[in-house]
């Protein structure tokens, strides 16, 4: 994500919240232009340290998605506009069309744009916390500070009282904050839950197109690196209408292979986050071939 972001937005400054010492050491050693590493110890406050003991790792990371931008806005008063992006994105073309679309808006967010079959998932959040922009003005800062307070108060992996993690809080923003801009560019936020909505093609030069315009970024939700060097792309939930866009995933896999080699040049024993190929492929086989009734029984007996 970092390399392609800088490639397509050369003037960007990217603040990376490194969740452990190994991450700080490796990202710093890669010396990516424009990247500023912030260690977790430099950022965590007392209230966050308390919540860290009460929430699982996913819930704690979701809590940080609002707290980190709020902290950056306080620490770096020269920042006029700040955008949070997820780490599992890849950028394929310049970001300028998105910023041109956002204009002077104090807040910018993006919808999941679920396919009709997955529309029911909107109950967990109309908007996706993969791209969230705030401008340093009254409305932008008010929204960011309230989101931070909400996530500190409640941020769990369940749907409860109109809340879900960090993302369902965004549902109210267009009504509460009139300056909120909802991104419309079809090439922004292509993802497993929406790619069947679009015509995906390639230009003669090899540029990936979404309904005829350049793909800006894709969200690689569910993607996993396996310990045998292979990859797991998507589960069957997202492949019922059509297969994943091959050119998009091939580009990501090529980039990850290259980055993995760079990382291992710095940390030869690095294996953080790698999943067991045997377990993942066994689960994939079960999902594809075992009847649902038997799978439900297996779930009660073992985790597969």
Helices and strands as residue ranges (DSSP letters): H 2-8, E 14-18, H 21-30, E 35-39, H 40-43, H 46-54, H 57-75, E 81-85, E 89-91, H 96-102, E 107-109, G 116-124, E 131-135, H 138-153, E 159-160, E 163-164, G 168-172, H 173-176, E 180-182, E 188-191, G 195-197, E 200-202, E 208-210, E 213-214, E 217-219, E 224-225, E 231-232, G 236-238, H 246-266, H 277-289, H 292-301
